[in-house]
């Protein structure tokens, strides 16, 4: 069995699977049940001045027969008194001393407010803090959450406020509702953050009821933008993790969040720079016990790879992630159809004919059987046919040798600039 223990900025955990700050971490009862199920850590639902939540506050996007492909919420931070939460945090940490227990916090952007809440919470024995600069609704209208998280200077200032008094590691949770997430990540670094976590939820409206014309969800006929999460946001989250992981000016550990539903997602996030992951929507959909399969799957994966510790895979794919201008424009692949596996559904032909380069033909083989065939000289290797194909293994994207040396756009521009300079000299 591989060693699944992680160390994120000094916060130790028996495995990389944490619950994100959300409804599943609202009470001590829930967090303790999660730890019993096998979760390695939990970020307590965000603490601050208690608020009032709306009664109707969740919605989901179902797609292609899959329930909860995306999840939308307009829920705010904890609506329970701080004293009650602190009592339950203390009891949970006493019972599970080896599990990571992180307090998510959010207050008004003043030094006094941050100092006060940090001191009160740290006294009950948390392993660290996560500063919620990501909540896109409700709290943002009060000058907190994403309202702060979209401004690098405010992220820097408030992180600094917390670091002035915190004795435990400080994680800064970043909002994706911004043009460049590395800008606020650098603000967190300047403020002294020990780690960053991402992503928080994305501004969204789940839908509109076309019969009543009400938003989904609605409260007495009115709606508001909410936070979007779940499997649908995973590619967005993975990109933002990668951007921060490869940025030389950041260089602190990352806790990955966003659409993580299984052990495979976890491996992807860790390869792209996350030391550990946080999960919410999948638990709301399937319950705490999904972690059992996640742990078994990760163990088997590492054993199959001959890897002794999960920490060995952190960041291993970061160097493979680059800018478009660095990609080899002379690299070539083409589609090849396996006629023994193909079911002649014509999906690839239709997609290529209507939306790509018209290079898949319907022909007849020597036995008179109709087949689909790629005209390779016209194939640009876009992958569309293999993506729409419903049969695994029916279409392969095959690398071909074209006799050209590797050359990126940036290298091409440099070469052209050099040639122009030589021409001018001559």
GUTOR-73848 format. One line per field, with one value per residue: residue number from 1; x, y, z of N, C-alpha, C in turn. Coordinates in steps of 0.05 Angstrom, whole numbers. Each point is the difference from the previous one (the first is absolute). Layout:
seq	(NUM, ...) .
nxx	(X, ...) .
nyy	(Y, ...) .
nzz	(Z, ...) .
caxx	(X, ...) .
cayy	(Y, ...) .
cazz	(Z, ...) .
cxx	(X, ...) .
cyy	(Y, ...) .
czz	(Z, ...) .
This chain:
seq	(1, 2, 3, 4, 5, 6, 7, 8, 9, 10, 11, 12, 13, 14, 15, 16, 17, 18, 19, 20, 21, 22, 23, 24, 25, 26, 27, 28, 29, 30, 31, 32, 33, 34, 35, 36, 37, 38, 39, 40, 41, 42, 43, 44, 45, 46, 47, 48, 49, 50, 51, 52, 53, 54, 55, 56, 57, 58, 59, 60, 61, 62, 63, 64, 65, 66, 67, 68, 69, 70, 71, 72, 73, 74, 75, 76, 77, 78, 79, 80, 81, 82, 83, 84, 85, 86, 87, 88, 89, 90, 91, 92, 93, 94, 95, 96, 97, 98, 99, 100, 101, 102, 103, 104, 105, 106, 107, 108, 109, 110, 111, 112, 113, 114, 115, 116, 117, 118, 119, 120, 121, 122, 123, 124, 125, 126, 127, 128, 129, 130, 131, 132, 133, 134, 135, 136, 137, 138, 139, 140, 141, 142, 143, 144, 145, 146, 147, 148, 149, 150, 151, 152, 153, 154, 155, 156, 157, 158, 159, 160, 161, 162, 163, 164, 165, 166, 167, 168, 169, 170, 171, 172, 173, 174, 175, 176, 177, 178, 179, 180, 181, 182, 183, 184, 185, 186, 187, 188, 189, 190, 191, 192, 193, 194, 195, 196, 197, 198, 199, 200, 201, 202, 203, 204, 205, 206, 207, 208, 209, 210, 211, 212, 213, 214, 215, 216, 217, 218, 219, 220, 221, 222, 223, 224, 225, 226, 227, 228, 229, 230, 231, 232, 233, 234, 235, 236, 237, 238, 239, 240, 241, 242, 243, 244, 245, 246, 247, 248, 249, 250, 251, 252, 253, 254, 255, 256, 257, 258, 259, 260, 261, 262, 263, 264, 265, 266, 267, 268, 269, 270, 271, 272, 273, 274, 275, 276, 277, 278, 279, 280, 281, 282, 283, 284, 285, 286, 287, 288, 289, 290, 291, 292, 293, 294, 295, 296, 297, 298, 299, 300, 301, 302, 303, 304, 305, 306, 307, 308, 309, 310, 311, 312, 313, 314, 315, 316, 317, 318, 319, 320, 321, 322, 323, 324, 325, 326, 327, 328, 329, 330, 331, 332, 333, 334, 335, 336, 337, 338, 339, 340, 341, 342, 343, 344, 345, 346, 347, 348, 349, 350, 351, 352, 353, 354, 355, 356, 357, 358, 359, 360, 361, 362, 363, 364, 365, 366, 367, 368, 369, 370, 371, 372, 373, 374, 375, 376, 377, 378, 379, 380, 381, 382, 383, 384, 385, 386, 387, 388, 389, 390, 391, 392, 393, 394, 395, 396, 397, 398, 399, 400, 401, 402, 403, 404, 405, 406, 407, 408, 409, 410, 411, 412, 413, 414, 415, 416, 417, 418, 419, 420, 421, 422, 423, 424, 425, 426) .
nxx	(17, -6, 18, -24, 17, -11, 16, -21, 23, 7, -21, 1, -2, -17, -13, 0, -18, -7, -17, -12, 6, -21, -24, 17, 11, -26, 2, 4, -26, -2, 17, -10, -24, 9, 11, -22, -11, 20, -15, 21, -17, -5, -11, -2, -26, 2, 18, -18, -9, -16, -10, -18, -5, -2, -26, -4, 20, -9, 16, -7, 21, -21, 18, -12, -19, 20, -6, -5, -2, -18, 10, -22, 12, -19, 12, -1, 14, 12, -24, 20, -6, 19, -11, -22, 8, 10, -22, -13, 14, -2, -26, -2, 15, -14, -21, 8, 19, -1, -24, 3, -1, -11, 4, -22, 11, -19, 12, -9, 8, 0, 23, -16, -17, 21, 11, -23, -9, 24, 2, -26, 4, 23, -14, -17, 23, -7, 3, -19, 4, -24, 12, -26, 16, -19, -15, -13, -15, -17, 22, 2, -27, 12, 13, -11, 12, -14, -14, 10, -9, -15, 9, 22, -4, -26, 5, 19, -16, -22, 15, 11, -25, -7, 20, -10, -21, -3, -4, -21, 4, 4, -23, 5, -27, 6, -10, -16, -15, 21, 12, 16, -4, 21, -15, -22, 9, 10, -24, -11, 17, -5, -24, 16, -19, -7, -25, -9, -26, -8, -24, -9, -25, -12, 0, -26, -17, -11, -20, -18, -20, -1, -11, 15, 22, -1, 19, 21, 0, -24, -1, -24, 8, 20, 21, 24, 22, 10, 10, 15, -5, 13, -4, -20, 9, 3, -6, -19, -8, 2, -11, -16, -3, -2, -15, -11, -3, -3, -13, 22, -18, -10, 4, -26, -5, -13, -24, -4, -17, -22, -23, 14, -3, 25, 12, -12, -22, 2, 5, -20, -15, 7, -3, -22, 9, -22, 5, -25, -23, -20, -20, -20, -4, 21, 7, -7, 12, 23, 7, 6, -14, -4, 8, -16, -16, -1, 0, -18, -13, 4, -6, -20, -7, 6, -13, -19, 3, -1, -19, 19, 0, -25, 17, 8, -27, 3, -14, -3, -23, 9, 23, -20, -6, -6, 11, -21, 13, 1, -24, 7, 2, 23, -9, -2, -26, -8, -25, -2, -17, -6, 0, 17, 6, 3, -20, 15, 3, 23, 2, 21, -13, -22, 14, 14, -22, -14, 19, 11, 15, -23, 12, -25, 7, -24, 14, 6, 4, 21, -11, -1, 15, -21, 20, 11, 10, 22, -4, 21, 3, -26, 7, -11, -10, -25, -2, -14, 9, 24, -5, -11, 20, -21, 19, 8, 22, -22, 9, 23, 12, 11, 22, 5, 19, 5, 23, -18, 18, 0, -22, 3, -22, 7, 8, -23, -12, 14, -6, -25, 1, 13, -17, -19, 12, 4, -25, -7, 16, -9) .
nyy	(-24, 18, 18, 3, 1, 23, 19, 15, 12, -24, -1, -19, -20, -18, 17, 2, -16, 25, 5, 11, 25, -12, -5, -17, 25, 0, -26, -2, -4, 18, 17, -6, 1, 22, 8, -9, 13, 17, 22, 10, 18, 23, 17, 9, -3, 19, 9, 14, 24, -13, -13, 9, -26, 0, -4, 11, -18, -23, -6, -15, -6, -13, -18, -6, 2, 17, -9, 25, 5, 18, 15, 12, 19, 8, -22, 11, 14, -10, -11, -14, 5, 18, 6, -5, 14, 19, -3, 0, 22, 10, -7, 10, 22, 1, -6, 18, -4, -22, 10, 9, 20, 11, 24, -1, 24, 17, 24, 22, 14, -6, 11, 16, -1, 1, 18, 11, -5, 8, 19, 5, -3, 13, 12, -7, 6, 19, -14, 17, 20, 3, 20, 3, 2, -20, 2, -8, -9, 19, -13, -5, -1, -13, -2, -25, -24, -5, 17, -14, -25, 19, 8, -3, 26, -5, -18, 15, 22, -14, -11, 24, 9, -21, 3, 24, -16, -11, -21, -4, -19, 18, -10, 11, 1, -7, 23, -15, 17, -5, 20, 6, -25, 0, 20, -12, -22, 17, 11, -25, -5, 23, -9, -19, -5, -21, 3, -10, 5, -17, 5, 24, 5, -6, 26, -4, -7, -17, 17, -1, -1, -14, -12, 4, -2, -16, 12, -16, 0, 1, 25, -11, -15, 2, 5, -12, 12, -24, -20, -4, -26, -21, -24, 17, 6, -26, 2, 17, -16, -21, 16, 9, -25, -8, 21, -5, -26, 10, 17, 10, 19, -24, -24, 1, -18, -18, 8, -21, 16, -14, -12, -3, -23, -6, -24, -5, 14, -13, -21, 7, 7, -23, -13, 15, -10, -13, 9, 10, -12, 16, -13, 8, 8, -15, 12, 24, -11, -9, 20, -1, -22, 20, 9, -20, 5, 25, -9, -19, 16, 19, -17, -11, 25, 8, -21, 4, 25, -16, 16, 7, 25, 7, 9, -23, 0, 14, 12, -27, 11, 15, -13, -16, 19, 11, 19, 9, 23, -18, -4, -25, 19, -14, -3, -25, -1, -24, 0, -23, -10, -13, -10, -15, 24, 15, 14, 17, 13, 5, -2, -15, -14, 0, -6, -17, -9, 2, -11, -15, -20, -12, -15, -5, -21, -3, -22, -16, -19, -17, -3, 26, -1, 16, 17, 10, 19, 5, 22, -14, 3, -2, -21, 18, -23, 9, -27, 16, -15, -1, 26, 2, -16, -15, -10, -8, 11, 12, 22, -3, 17, -2, 0, 19, -12, 26, -7, 13, 18, -6, 15, 16, 12, -2, -25, -3, 14, -15, -23, 8, 7, -23, -12, 14, -6, -26, 0, 11, -18, -20) .
nzz	(0, -17, 5, 10, 20, 7, -8, 5, -6, 8, -16, 19, -18, 9, -15, -27, 9, -5, 19, -21, 5, 11, -9, -13, 3, 1, 9, 26, 1, -19, 11, 23, -11, -11, 23, 11, -20, 8, 1, -13, -10, 12, -17, 25, -1, -18, 18, 12, -4, 17, -20, -17, -3, -26, -2, -24, -1, -7, -20, -20, -15, -12, -9, -23, 17, 3, 24, 6, -25, 7, 19, 7, 14, 17, 11, 23, 17, 21, 4, 10, 25, 1, 24, -13, -21, 16, 13, -24, -8, 25, 1, -24, 6, 23, -15, -18, 18, -15, 0, -25, 17, -21, 10, -15, -6, 8, -1, 11, -21, 26, 9, 13, -21, -17, 15, 4, -24, -9, 19, -4, -26, 0, 19, -20, -12, -17, -23, -7, -16, -10, -12, 4, -21, 1, 22, -22, 20, 5, 6, -26, 2, 19, -23, 2, 5, -22, 14, 20, -7, -11, 23, -15, 1, -3, -19, -10, 2, -8, -18, -4, 1, -14, -17, 6, 1, -24, 15, -15, -19, -19, -8, -24, 2, -25, -9, -15, 14, -15, -13, 20, 6, -16, -9, 6, -13, -17, 1, -1, -20, -11, 5, -10, -19, 15, -9, -24, -1, -19, -11, 8, 6, -23, -5, 8, -20, 17, -1, -19, 17, -22, 21, 22, -15, 21, 14, -4, 28, 12, 10, 2, -21, 17, -17, 3, -8, -7, 14, -21, 3, 9, -12, -5, 25, 0, -27, 9, 20, -16, -18, 19, 8, -25, -5, 23, -6, -25, 16, -10, -2, -1, -9, 7, 20, -14, 9, -16, -12, -5, 6, 21, -14, -7, 2, -24, 8, 23, -14, -16, 21, 11, -22, 1, 23, 3, 24, 1, 5, -8, 12, -16, -26, -4, 23, -9, -21, 11, 16, 26, -4, -18, 24, 7, -21, 8, 25, -5, -15, 18, 20, -14, -6, 24, 9, -18, 9, 22, 8, 17, -8, 8, 18, -9, -2, 22, -19, -3, -4, 20, -3, -1, 18, -23, -15, -13, 5, 20, -11, -5, -18, 1, 25, -7, 3, -6, -8, 13, -17, 22, -24, 15, 11, -22, 10, -16, 22, -13, 26, -4, -19, 16, 21, -14, -11, 23, 15, -20, -10, 3, 18, 9, -14, -12, 3, -19, 18, -2, 23, -6, 23, 8, -3, 22, -15, 13, -14, 7, -26, 6, 15, 17, 7, -5, -3, -16, -21, 12, 2, -24, -6, -1, -16, 24, -10, -7, 12, -12, 17, -23, 14, -18, -14, 2, 12, 15, 4, 25, -1, 20, 6, 25, -4, -12, 19, 18, -14, -3, 26, 4, -16, 12, 24, -8, -8, 23, 13, -15) .
caxx	(-17, 15, -3, -18, 2, 9, 7, -6, 10, 2, -25, 2, -26, 5, -4, -4, -29, -12, -26, 2, -18, -25, -20, 8, 17, -15, -2, 18, -12, 7, 29, 8, -8, 17, 26, -4, -2, 26, 10, 24, -2, -25, 0, -25, -16, 11, -9, 0, -24, -21, -17, -25, 0, -26, -11, 5, 27, 16, -10, 19, -1, 2, 7, 4, -8, 15, -10, 19, 25, 9, -15, -1, -11, 1, 3, 21, 17, -14, -21, 0, 17, 28, 6, -9, 20, 25, -4, 1, 27, 17, -7, 8, 29, 7, -6, 15, 24, 18, -13, 3, -24, 6, -23, -5, -9, -6, -10, 4, 29, 14, 19, -12, -18, 15, 15, -19, -10, 23, 7, -21, -1, 25, 0, -13, 18, 0, 26, 6, -23, -4, -13, -19, -2, -11, -29, -8, -28, -8, 21, 13, -15, 7, 28, 17, 0, 12, 4, 28, 17, 6, 19, 24, 9, -17, 9, 26, -3, -14, 17, 19, -13, -2, 27, 11, -8, -4, 23, -3, 2, -23, -6, -17, -18, -2, -23, 5, -14, 20, 13, 26, 0, 27, 3, -8, 18, 25, -8, 1, 28, 11, -12, 11, -15, 15, -10, -24, -19, -16, -13, -26, -21, -1, -26, -17, -29, -4, -20, -26, -24, -13, -29, -7, 19, 16, 27, 4, -25, -11, -10, -24, -1, 25, 24, 25, 22, 11, 26, -1, 21, -6, 17, 2, 20, 27, 21, 6, 16, 26, 16, 8, 21, 25, 11, 14, 22, 23, 8, 24, -4, -19, 18, -9, -17, -27, -21, -16, -29, -16, -10, 14, -20, 11, 29, 14, 1, 20, 27, 4, 6, 27, 20, 2, 11, -14, 10, -23, -25, -24, -23, -26, -24, -2, -10, -28, -14, 3, 6, 28, 14, 15, 29, 12, 9, 21, 24, 8, 8, 26, 20, 5, 14, 28, 13, 5, 21, 24, 5, -2, -14, -16, 13, 19, -13, -8, 13, 16, -9, 1, 19, -13, -20, 14, -15, -5, 22, 23, -7, 12, -19, 6, -9, -23, -15, -23, -19, -3, -24, 2, -25, -10, -14, -19, -28, -12, -21, 4, 4, 25, -3, -17, 15, 22, -12, -14, 14, 29, 14, -12, 20, -8, -17, -14, 9, -6, 25, 2, -21, -25, -11, 4, 17, 8, 29, 12, 19, 20, 14, -16, -6, 17, 4, -14, -12, -29, -12, 4, -15, -29, -4, -11, 13, 29, 18, -8, 16, 25, 15, 27, 22, 13, 25, -4, 26, 5, 12, -18, 2, -23, -6, 20, 25, -4, 2, 28, 15, -7, 12, 28, 3, -4, 24, 22, -6, 5, 29, 10) .
cayy	(24, 25, 20, 21, 24, 25, 23, 24, 24, -7, -13, -28, -14, -29, -3, 26, 5, 17, 13, 29, 17, -2, -13, -25, 5, 20, -7, -20, -27, -7, -3, -25, -23, -1, -11, -28, -13, -1, 26, 8, 26, 15, 29, 6, 20, 26, 13, 29, 8, -17, 12, -13, -12, -2, -27, -14, 11, -18, -8, -17, -3, -28, 1, -25, -22, 1, 18, 18, 6, 26, 6, 28, 7, 28, -2, 17, -12, -12, 16, -8, 17, -7, -16, -27, -12, -4, -23, -25, -3, -10, -28, -16, -3, -17, -27, -8, 18, -4, 9, 29, 15, 27, 19, 21, 24, 24, 23, 26, 5, 17, -14, -8, -22, -23, -8, -11, -27, -19, -7, -16, -27, -14, -10, -26, -21, -6, -4, 22, 17, 6, 26, -2, 23, -10, -2, 20, 10, 5, 12, 20, 24, 13, 8, -23, -20, 7, 29, 3, -19, 9, 22, -11, 16, -8, -27, 4, 13, -17, -23, 11, 3, -27, -9, 14, -12, -29, -18, -24, 7, 15, -6, 20, -11, 20, 0, -3, 21, 20, -5, -14, -9, 3, 27, -1, -19, 15, 17, -17, -6, 25, 3, -20, -25, -25, -16, 11, -20, 9, 26, 3, -4, 18, 14, -15, -3, -28, -3, 14, -17, 12, 0, 22, 22, 5, -10, -24, 0, 27, 5, 17, 12, 14, -16, 14, -16, -17, -12, -24, -19, -27, -10, 18, 21, -12, 10, 27, -2, -13, 20, 20, -13, -2, 26, 8, -18, 5, 28, 2, 19, -10, -18, -11, -23, 4, -19, 1, -2, 6, -22, -25, -19, -27, 0, 9, 29, 6, -4, 22, 24, -2, 2, 27, 18, 0, -19, -15, 9, 4, -10, 8, -8, -29, -9, 8, -18, -29, -6, -1, -26, -1, 2, -27, -7, 19, -9, -25, 6, 14, -20, -18, 15, 5, -26, -8, 17, -4, 25, -6, 21, 18, 25, -2, 7, 28, 18, -14, 8, 29, 8, -6, 20, 23, 19, -9, 8, -19, -27, -8, 3, -20, -26, -8, -24, -4, -19, -25, -14, -29, -9, -23, 10, 21, -9, 15, 18, 24, 24, 13, 12, 24, 20, 9, 12, 25, 18, -1, 3, -17, -19, -27, -9, -26, -16, -29, -16, -19, -20, 13, 10, 29, 8, 28, 1, 27, 9, 10, 24, 24, 1, 18, -10, 17, -18, 2, -26, -18, 10, -6, -28, -13, -26, 1, -15, -1, 20, 7, 23, -12, 19, -6, 15, 17, 9, 28, 4, 14, 29, 13, 27, 19, -6, 9, 29, 7, -6, 20, 25, -2, 2, 28, 15, -6, 14, 29, 4, -3) .
cazz	(0, -2, 22, -9, 17, -13, 17, -15, 15, 28, 9, -7, -4, -7, -29, -12, -4, 19, -6, -3, 16, -14, 16, 14, 24, 15, 28, 10, -6, -28, -4, 14, -17, -23, 8, 4, -27, -11, -10, 14, 12, -5, 4, 13, -14, 6, 24, 1, 13, -10, -20, -5, -27, -13, 3, -25, -6, -17, -26, -14, -29, -8, -29, -13, 18, 25, 20, 12, -15, 13, 24, 5, 27, 9, 29, 11, 20, 22, 13, 29, 17, 0, 24, -5, -18, 14, 18, -16, -11, 21, 5, -23, 0, 22, -8, -23, 1, -22, -24, -5, 5, -9, 3, -20, 14, -17, 15, -14, -5, 20, 16, 26, -4, -6, 24, 20, -7, -1, 27, 12, -12, 4, 27, 2, -9, -29, -12, -18, -9, -28, -3, -22, -18, -25, -1, -21, 4, 28, 16, -17, 1, 26, -1, 7, -20, -26, -2, 8, -14, -27, 2, 12, 22, 23, 8, 14, 25, 20, 6, 18, 26, 12, 6, 23, 25, -2, 7, -17, -28, -11, -28, -11, -20, -22, -17, -28, -14, -5, -25, 4, 28, 11, 11, 29, 13, 7, 22, 24, 7, 12, 27, 18, 0, 0, -22, -12, -9, -23, -3, 11, -20, -22, -3, -18, 4, -8, -21, 2, -5, -24, 4, 19, -6, 24, 0, 15, 16, 4, 27, -2, -27, -8, 2, 0, -9, 21, -4, -16, 7, -11, -21, -23, 3, 3, -18, 8, 24, -6, -14, 19, 17, -16, -4, 25, 6, -17, 2, 17, 22, 20, 14, 25, -5, -10, 6, -24, 4, -24, -17, 6, 6, 3, 4, -25, 1, 20, -12, -19, 15, 13, -21, -9, 20, 26, 20, 8, -13, 17, -14, 11, -14, -2, 26, 1, -19, 6, 29, 9, -4, -25, 5, 1, -27, -7, 13, -12, -27, 0, 9, -22, -21, 8, 1, -28, -11, 16, 14, 29, 15, -17, -3, -23, -25, 0, -19, -20, -27, -3, -21, -26, -5, -11, -15, -28, -17, 3, -10, -26, -22, -20, 10, -16, 4, -17, 10, -14, 8, 3, -12, 14, 24, -8, -3, -22, 9, -16, 17, -8, -27, 2, 14, -17, -24, 7, 19, 0, -25, -22, -8, 6, -22, 1, -23, 0, 0, -21, 3, -5, 25, 2, 23, 2, -4, 2, -20, 18, -9, 6, 29, 15, 27, 19, 21, 2, -5, 23, 23, -3, -4, 24, 5, 7, -17, -29, -14, 13, -10, -4, -6, -25, -6, -24, -9, 8, 27, 19, 0, 12, -10, 10, -15, -27, 0, 5, -25, -20, 8, -7, -30, -8, 8, -19, -26, 3, 1, -28) .
cxx	(17, -6, -17, 2, 11, 8, -3, 7, 1, -26, 1, -27, 6, -5, -6, -29, -11, -28, 4, -20, -27, -21, 8, 18, -13, 0, 22, -9, 8, 29, 10, -9, 17, 27, -3, -1, 27, 12, 24, -1, -26, 5, -28, -15, 6, -13, 3, -24, -24, -19, -27, 1, -29, -9, 5, 28, 17, -14, 21, -5, 4, 5, 4, -6, 16, -12, 23, 27, 12, -19, 1, -12, 1, 1, 24, 17, -17, -21, -3, 19, 29, 7, -8, 19, 26, 0, 2, 26, 19, -5, 9, 30, 10, -4, 17, 25, 18, -12, 3, -27, 6, -25, 0, -12, -4, -11, 4, 30, 13, 18, -12, -18, 15, 16, -18, -8, 22, 7, -20, 0, 25, 1, -13, 15, -2, 28, 8, -25, -1, -16, -18, -2, -13, -30, -11, -27, -5, 21, 15, -14, 6, 30, 20, 1, 14, 4, 29, 18, 6, 20, 26, 10, -15, 7, 26, -4, -13, 15, 21, -12, -1, 27, 12, -6, -1, 26, 0, 0, -25, -2, -19, -16, -7, -26, 8, -13, 18, 15, 25, 3, 28, 5, -8, 16, 26, -6, 1, 29, 13, -10, 10, -14, 19, -8, -24, -18, -17, -13, -25, -20, 0, -28, -17, -29, -6, -20, -24, -22, -16, -30, -9, 16, 16, 28, 1, 26, -12, -10, -23, 0, 24, 24, 24, 22, 11, 27, -3, 23, -8, 17, 3, 22, 28, 21, 9, 19, 28, 18, 11, 21, 26, 13, 15, 24, 24, 11, 23, -4, -19, 15, -8, -19, -29, -18, -20, -30, -13, -7, 14, -20, 10, 30, 15, 2, 22, 28, 6, 8, 27, 22, 4, 6, -14, 13, -22, -24, -22, -24, -25, -23, -3, -10, -30, -18, -1, 5, 29, 15, 13, 30, 13, 10, 23, 27, 10, 11, 28, 22, 8, 16, 29, 15, 6, 23, 27, 9, -6, -16, -15, 13, 19, -13, -7, 17, 15, -9, 2, 18, -12, -21, 13, -19, -4, 24, 24, -6, 12, -21, 4, -7, -26, -12, -23, -19, 1, -23, 5, -26, -11, -17, -22, -28, -15, -24, 1, 3, 26, -2, -16, 16, 22, -11, -11, 17, 30, 10, -8, 20, -7, -21, -14, 7, -8, 26, -1, -22, -28, -14, 5, 16, 5, 31, 10, 19, 22, 15, -15, -8, 19, 4, -13, -12, -30, -14, 2, -16, -30, -5, -10, 13, 29, 16, -7, 16, 25, 12, 29, 20, 14, 25, -3, 26, 7, 12, -20, 4, -26, -5, 22, 27, -2, 3, 29, 17, -6, 13, 30, 5, -4, 23, 23, -5, 6, 30, 11, -8) .
cyy	(25, 18, 23, 25, 24, 20, 25, 24, -5, -12, -29, -13, -29, -7, 27, 9, 17, 8, 30, 14, 3, -13, -26, 4, 21, -5, -20, -28, -8, -5, -25, -25, -2, -12, -30, -15, -2, 25, 8, 27, 13, 29, 7, 22, 28, 14, 30, 9, -16, 15, -15, -10, 0, -29, -17, 9, -19, -4, -16, 1, -29, 0, -29, -24, 0, 20, 16, 1, 26, 6, 30, 5, 30, 0, 17, -15, -12, 18, -8, 18, -10, -18, -29, -15, -6, -24, -27, -5, -12, -30, -18, -5, -18, -29, -10, 17, -2, 8, 30, 14, 30, 17, 20, 24, 23, 21, 25, 6, 20, -17, -11, -24, -26, -10, -13, -28, -21, -9, -18, -28, -16, -13, -28, -22, -7, -3, 22, 15, 0, 26, 0, 27, -7, 1, 21, 13, 6, 15, 21, 27, 16, 7, -22, -20, 9, 29, 7, -16, 9, 23, -9, 16, -6, -28, 2, 11, -17, -25, 9, 4, -26, -10, 14, -14, -31, -15, -25, 9, 13, -6, 22, -13, 21, -3, -4, 23, 24, -7, -18, -8, 2, 27, 0, -20, 14, 19, -15, -6, 25, 4, -21, -27, -24, -18, 15, -24, 12, -24, 0, -1, 23, 14, -14, 4, -28, -3, 17, -20, 13, -1, 22, 25, 8, -10, -26, 2, 28, 1, 20, 15, 16, -18, 18, -18, -17, -10, -27, -18, -27, -8, 19, 21, -11, 11, 28, 0, -10, 20, 21, -11, -1, 27, 9, -18, 5, 28, 3, 19, -9, -20, -10, -23, 8, -22, 2, -5, 5, -25, -26, -20, -28, 1, 9, 30, 9, -2, 23, 26, -1, 1, 29, 20, 1, -19, -18, 12, 4, -7, 10, -13, -30, -12, 7, -18, -29, -7, -4, -25, -2, 0, -28, -9, 18, -9, -26, 5, 13, -19, -18, 13, 3, -27, -10, 15, -4, 25, -4, 20, 18, 27, 0, 9, 30, 17, -13, 8, 30, 8, -6, 20, 26, 20, -10, 6, -18, -27, -4, 0, -21, -28, -8, -27, -2, -20, -26, -16, -30, -12, -25, 8, 19, -12, 14, 17, 27, 26, 15, 13, 26, 23, 12, 15, 28, 20, -2, 1, -19, -21, -29, -8, -26, -15, -29, -15, -21, -22, 11, 12, 30, 6, 30, 1, 29, 5, 15, 25, 25, 2, 18, -9, 16, -15, -1, -27, -19, 8, -7, -30, -14, -26, 4, -17, 0, 20, 6, 25, -9, 22, -9, 16, 15, 12, 28, 2, 14, 30, 12, 27, 20, -4, 10, 30, 10, -4, 21, 27, -1, 2, 29, 17, -4, 15, 30, 6, -2, 25) .
czz	(0, 24, -10, 16, -16, 21, -17, 18, 30, 12, -9, 0, -7, -29, -12, -3, 23, -9, -2, 19, -14, 18, 14, 25, 18, 30, 8, -6, -28, -4, 14, -16, -25, 7, 6, -27, -14, -11, 17, 13, -8, 4, 9, -16, 10, 25, -2, 16, -12, -19, -1, -29, -11, 2, -25, -10, -17, -27, -14, -30, -6, -30, -10, 17, 26, 19, 12, -15, 10, 23, 6, 28, 5, 31, 9, 21, 22, 12, 29, 16, 0, 24, -4, -19, 14, 19, -15, -13, 21, 5, -23, -1, 23, -7, -23, -2, -25, -27, -2, 4, -4, 5, -23, 13, -21, 18, -16, -2, 18, 16, 26, -3, -5, 24, 20, -7, -1, 28, 13, -10, 5, 28, 3, -14, -30, -10, -19, -7, -31, -2, -24, -15, -26, -2, -19, 5, 29, 16, -17, 0, 26, 1, 8, -23, -26, -4, 9, -18, -29, 0, 14, 24, 26, 10, 15, 28, 21, 7, 21, 28, 15, 9, 24, 26, -1, 7, -17, -29, -11, -30, -10, -23, -21, -16, -30, -17, -5, -26, 3, 29, 11, 13, 30, 15, 9, 23, 26, 9, 13, 28, 20, 1, -1, -23, -12, -7, -21, -14, 17, -23, -21, -2, -21, 6, -11, -23, 4, -7, -23, 2, 18, -4, 25, -4, 16, 15, 1, 29, -2, -27, -8, 4, 0, -10, 23, -7, -14, 6, -12, -23, -24, 2, 1, -19, 7, 24, -6, -14, 20, 19, -16, -4, 25, 6, -17, 1, 20, 23, 21, 19, 27, -6, -8, 10, -22, 6, -27, -17, 6, 11, 5, 3, -25, -1, 19, -12, -20, 14, 13, -21, -10, 22, 27, 20, 10, -13, 20, -17, 14, -15, -2, 26, 3, -17, 10, 29, 6, -9, -27, 4, 1, -27, -9, 12, -13, -29, -1, 9, -23, -23, 7, 1, -29, -13, 14, 15, 30, 15, -20, -4, -24, -26, -1, -20, -23, -29, -5, -23, -28, -8, -7, -12, -29, -18, 2, -12, -28, -22, -22, 9, -15, 9, -20, 12, -17, 12, 0, -11, 14, 24, -7, -4, -22, 8, -15, 16, -9, -27, 1, 13, -17, -24, 6, 17, 0, -29, -23, -10, 7, -22, 6, -26, 3, -1, -21, 2, -5, 24, 1, 25, -1, -1, 0, -23, 14, -10, 5, 30, 14, 29, 22, 24, 1, -4, 23, 24, -2, -4, 26, 8, 6, -19, -29, -16, 17, -13, -1, -8, -26, -3, -26, -9, 8, 28, 18, -1, 12, -13, 9, -14, -29, -2, 4, -25, -21, 7, -6, -29, -9, 7, -19, -27, 2, 0, -28, -16) .
